[in-house]
Amino acid sequence: MLPHMSNTPIARFDDLLSTRARIGRGGPAAPTRPVVNALYEFGGGFPDPASFPYEGIVEATARMIKVEGAEALTYGDHQGYRGLRELVCEKYELFEGLHVKPENIVVSNGSGHALSLAFSAFLDIGDPMLSEAPTFSGTLNTIRRHGPQVLDVPVDADGMVTAVAREQLERLRREGRRCKLIYTIVNFQNPAGPTLSLERRHELIRLAQEYDTLILEDDAYGELRFEGQQLPSLYALDPTRVLRAGTVSKILGAGFRLGWLCADPSMIPIFQSFLFGGGVNPFASRVATYYLRDHMKEHVALLIDVYRAKRDAMLKGLWDVLGNTDVEISKPEGGFFIWIKLPTGTDPARLSERAVKVRVQITPGTSFLINGGGENFIRLAYSFEPPERCYDGARILAEAILDSRR
């Protein structure tokens, strides 16, 4: 022990915090890593570890090192490894028929970082923005740190209710204020599950044009479509007004921490100004690129089968027990999550206690609304557990829901 260490006063830092740090405090904590086999992990959207292509990644890493050598272990392009940016362009072409260029892409540390780059570029404290309510809790934590005024727009079976978005935008116009961003998760909305309809996609673009604002399109799960029709992205409908965030976390592995923003090239230098030099993880970018160049289509097809089976198993477990109640349960066309409006009379606090007792991890609906609400909802993730555990855990949780009714 250093001399006098025991008498050293604890440093006070609260009064030293920046404004951004202060306004960001108090949001829900990010989900912890799952404890394998210790409980039914339905809380966080963790990808299925059994689906990770371990041997393929080992082979891709060795091949990449042999080809690229020291280049893989030094600083890279500030905009991100060009090979990965080219791969993103190939992915968009393959799955959507969308043509973009590497110059439209800036690589980020996962899609959450991509969203943060957009918020940092366009939001000051107090600036108005529109967001779906509910929406992803992780993004809400990032939004809180930037301090905007968030105006809620509800979602229904067709996604963001654009009629309400228009009302919010018109109200801002009457106040002499301009909306800075409209944030939306267009495919398999997290947590509520709907996909934004084609009609509303066109309407949302019209609103952005009419009210002279930008749209931040979050599409982390778009490739993982189990059923339904592939719809054009908002970016495809207006690449000058839409920023689109994506990631390899859901189709390769979250540990890569690789995402991107796709935007008009004139915006890219603005996003780069919030990045350190040398690019985001040039080594991991190369590994992901070398693997996905050769395996993307078949690996995504495998994942679709994997996650569809999990979704169906969880839904069956829930409906087998709750079928005689007035519960509302989403059936997303893809992605990782199910959204539940609890049956009439359910006590959310009692359910939370019972879920802990039966070792089923859930996320309360209140985590997904920045302006309050959501007490009668929960979100379940079917992504981590195998189908049989999705079914068993869903039945156990459904029994806990019945036991939690007043």
N, C-alpha and C positions, 0 to 999 in steps of 0.2 A: 504494500500500500504506500502511496506517495505521502510525504509529510503533510499533516493537517488535512488530509483528504476527508476524514470523517466530519470535520467542521466546516467544510466548504458548502456554502448555501447553494441550493438548487437554483439553476438559472431560470428566471422568469422570461418567457418568450411571448406570451399572449399579446402584450402591448406592442410587440415588435412585428406582429404579423402584417402582411400586406392586405390590402382591401380584398384582393382576389381570394387569398387564403381564408379570410374571415367569412366572406359570403358563401364559400364552398363548404363550410363546416356544417355538420348536422344531418347530412344526407345518409341514406342507408348504406351500410358497408357492402363492399363487393362480396359475392359468395366465395366461401373458402373452398379449397380443393376438396373433392369428394373423398370420403373415407371408404375405401373399397370393402364391400361386404359387411360394413358395420351398420348400415341402414339402407333404406330405399332412397337413393339420391335422385329426387325429382326437383331439387331446388335450382341449381345452376344449369346453364346450357352447355354442359361439358360434352365434347364429341366422344363418340364410342372408341375407347382405346383398342378394342379388338379389330377395328377397321383400319388402324394405322398401317401403312405398307412398310413395315420395319425393314425387311430385307431389300426392298426396292430402294429405300432411302440410303441404306448402306452402300448399295451398288452405285447409286447416282452420285454419292459423295466421293467415292473412290474415282469414278470416271471423271468427275468435275475437276478434282485435284490434279489428275494426270494431264488433263487438257489445259487447265488455266494456271496451275502452279502458284507462284507467289502473288499473282494478281488477285487470287481469291482471299488472300490474307492481308491485304493492304486497304487503304482508303479507296472509296469508289466514287462514282458519279454522284454529284450533289442531288440530282433529281431521282436517283435510284438506279440500280443495276439495269442496264438497257435490255439485257436478255429477259429479265422479269417483266419489264414494261412491254416488250414485244409479246411475251406469253399472255399477258392480260388482253392485249389486242386480239390474239388468236382465240382466247377463251370467249370473248364477246362475239367474234365472228362465228365460232363453232356452235354456241348455244343460242345465239339470238340473231345472227345475221347482221350484227351491228359492226360497222367499219369505223375504227378509231386508229390513231397513230400513237407511237410511243411518246411523242411530244405532248399528248393530252394527259399523260399519266405522271403523277409524282408518288413515289413509294413511301409508305408510312409504317409505323410500328403497330400494325394491326389496324382494323377499321375504326376502332375507338379513337386512335390517334388521328386518323384521317378526318373524322368528324371534328375533333378538337382543333385541327388546323383551320377548318372552315369557320368554326366559331371565333377563333382568335383573329382571323382575317376580317370578319364582318361585324362582330358584335362588341359594342361598348356597354358598360354598366347602364342599365335603364332602357336600352334599345328594345323596341317591340319585335317579337318574333311569334310565329304560329307553330304549334306542335300538336300532334295527335295526343289525345288523352283517352285511354292510357298509352304510354309508350315505354321503351326500354329504360330500365332503371339506371343502367350504366351511363347512358347518354344523358339522363337527367342530372346525374352527379356532375358531369362535365359542363352541362348548361349552367348549373348553379354557380360554378366557379367563375363563369363569365358575367353573371349578374344581369341578364336581360330581363325584361318584362315578358313572361311567357303567357300567351293567350291560347287557351285550350280549344281544340276542335275535336269533337267526339268521332268515334268510328262506329260503323255498323257493318252489316254483312258485305257491303261493297267497299269497305275501307274508309278513309277519311271522308267525312261528310262535307263536301265542297260547298254546299249551301251555307253552312255555318261559317266556313272559311271566308266566304264572300261577305257575310255580315261583319265578321271581325275586321276584315280589310277596309270595308266601307266606314266602319266606326272610327278606325284610325285616320282615314282620310278626312272625315269631318273634324277631327281633332287637330288636323294639320300635321299629322305624323305619318311616317312611312315605315311599313314593315320591312325589316332587314332580311329575314330568312323565313322560309316555310320548311319545316323539318317533317319528313314522312318516311315510313318504312313500307315500301310498296308491295312487297311479296311476303305472304305469311307473316303478317304484322306481329311483332313481338311487343306485348304478350297476347293480344286479342285474337290473332290468327287470320283475319281476312286478307285477301289480295285486292288491291285497288282496281276497280273495274276500268275497262277501256274508256267508257264514257267519262268517268271522273278523272282519268289521267288527262284526257284532252281538256276538260274543264279546269283542272288545276294549272295546266300550262296557260290557258286563257287568262286565268286570274293573275298569274305572275306577270304576264305581259300587260294586262290592263292596269295593274296597280304597281308596276315597275319594281318588282322585287325578284329575289332569287329563290330557287328551290334546292334544298339539300336532300338528296335521294339516298337513303340507306338501304343497301341490298346485299346483306351478308349471306343470305340463304338462297338466292335466286336459282342456282343450279339444282338445288335439292327439291325438285318438283315431283310429287308422286302422281298427281292427277290434275286435270284442268288444262286450260289453254295457256300457252306461253304468250304473254302480252308485251308490247314494246315498252321499253323503259321510258321514264320521263326524259332522260338524257337524249334518247333517240328522237323524241318529239321536239326538243328544243335544246341543242347542245350549247347555246349561248347563255341560257338562263339557269341551267341545271348543273349542279355539282353532284357527282355520283361516287359514293364510297363503297369499296369492296374489300374482300379478304380471302386469304387461302386457309384461314383457320378452320372452316367448316368442311373443306374438301381435301385437306391434306393433314393439318395438325395445328392446333392452337399454339403449340410451343414454338412454332416458327416466328410468331409475332410479325407477320407481314401483311400489310394491307395497302390500299392506294386511294387516291382521289383522282377521278377522271373529270377533266374540266377543259374549258377553252384555254388554249395555250397562253393567251395573254394573262391568265390568272396564275399560272404555275409559279412565276418568280415570287409572287406574293406569298404563296404557301411555303416556298423554299426559304423565305426569310425567317421562318419560325423553326427551321431545322438546323442542326449542327452540320458542319462540312463533312464530307466523306461519305454521305449517303447512309440510309438505314440498312444496317446489317448486310453488307455485300456478300458475306460468306453464306448465310442462310438463304439469301436471295438466289444465289447460284445453285445451291442444292435443290431448292424447290423448283427452279426452272428446269434443271436437268432431269428431275423425276417427271414432272408434269408434261414436259414436251412429248414424252413417249407414252404416257399412261393416263392422261387426263380424262379422255372420253370413257374408257372402260372403268376407271376408278370411280368416277362420278356415278356411272350406272350401277356399280356395286353398292355405293352409299345410298342411293335411292331405294334399293331393295331393303337394305338394312334398316333405314329409318322408317320406311313405310310399315314394316312389320312391327316395329316398336310402337308407333302411333296406334295402329289397329289393336294391338294387345292392350294398351292402356285404355283406349276407349271401350273395349269390350268389358274390361274389369270394372270400369266406372258404371257403365250402363247396366251390367248384370245386377248391381246392388241398388242403384239409384233410379232405375227405370220407372218406378211408380211415384216419383216425386216431381216437383216442378223445376228441377235443376236445369240449367242451361250450360251445355258443354260444346265448345267449338270443335270443328273437324277441319283443321288446316289442310290445304292442298300440298303442303310441304313444310320444310323447316323442322324446328325442334320442340314446339311448345303447344300446350293445350290450356285454354282459358275457361274458367268455371265460374258461373254465377251460382252461388250456393243456394240450396233450397230454402224456401220461406221458413223463417223461424230458426235458422242456424245461428248459433252464437259464435262469432269469429274468435273471440278470446278462448272460449272453451275448446273450439276446434284446434287452435294453435297448441294448447296444452295436450290434447289427446294425440295430435300428430307427433309431438315429441315423445310421448309415452309409447306409441306403437312404432317409433323409429322410422317415420316417413317424413322426408324433408320436403317442404313446400315453400313457396314464396307468396306472401300476402299481397293482395291487390293494391294496398296502400303504397307499396314501393314504386308503383308505376304512374303515379299522378303527382305532379309537382304542386298543384294548387288544391290538394285535398280530395278525398273520396276514395272509392275502391274497397271499402270495408267488407263488402259482401262478395268479394271475388278472391280467387286464388289462381296462381299460375303453376302448372306442372310441366317439367321438362322430361320428355321420354328418351332423350338422346343418349344418356350414359348407360342405363341399365339394359341388360338383354331382354328380349321380349317376354320371357317367362316371369322375370322379376317385375317388368312393367305391369303385367297382368295381376300378379299376386299383390304387389304393392298398391295398385289402384283399388283392388277390392278391400284391402285393409283400410286404406284411407277413406273409401266410401262408407265403410261401416263406422269409422270415426265421425264422419259427417253426420250420419244418422243419429249417433249417440250425442251429438253436440246440439241437437235441436232443443229449443226451449220448451 
